[in-house]
């Protein structure tokens, strides 16, 4: 009874942190709307999160006792759908793939096998979701700037992975525990990358660097006092 009470409490905390994960890119999207450009921000994390939330909602509905998982991921579907505007890719991944997963698991598999198949798909996508912000790693390393790698997204992904891994250990849910444990490690890697390049001096424009590599000398057009 005490374990169930603890797991419910941990699940509530996990839901709160997951909501913060879903809401953390608001500042990024305000900037995109203000500048009317996506600049060098990556859409992959949000596409993966929407797909991941869709399948976890299905998993939570299918598995007995999965209400906490289903509700927070249902909220995630709504938030990520508002963020994304890459219609064709979102349609293929999130409508086509999820619909196919539901049809196959409902028609071809029995109850326990069904939960296992859904859990396996969710686990794989969860790992991809946690690692997806590293798609910006090349940009961060090249420019020596974390401008296009939002800190709060990486930070809350780290917390989210840790708390849900703990919740899964209480519930003995390996499908939930393994990917979130890996997610906590990937979140740590993202935070380390952020710490390394947070105060690094940004590199110059790539085209100017190319000219310098060819032997051109860059002179200031206006002298500075």
C-alpha angles and dihedrals in degrees: 000000000000091000091052091049091048093047091050091050092048089047091054090051088048090053091052092050091045090053088052089051090054093046098041096089093059091103091051093052092047087056092048091051092046094050094035089225136094088216108186097330113130120236093195096087091056095045090050092046092052092049091044093050091050094055094042089053089054090047092050092050093047099045119071110246093020096119096115091051093047098047099050093044090048086058088048091056090056095047096045092046088057091050098049127076101163090110104179096049093042090049094052096045104035103031102029099038097041092045090050091048092051094047095047096045093045097047104031105034137059126231104277094034089047093056090047093051093048091046092051092052091046091050093053093047091046091058090048090050093052092048097042096090086063085072083084091055094096091053091047093049094043097048095031087226133113092204092116096041106076111220098209093053091055092042096052092043087057092050092042093054092049098049095044091048088055091047090050091052089056092048094040089233107151094179089061097035104050098052093042091049089052088044091057089054092047090048088053090052091052092050091049090052089050092049092050095052101029094097098023117126108255114244122241125262112297094234091053090050089053091054092050091051088056091055101266119143117223111220123183114249092211122036117232122228 
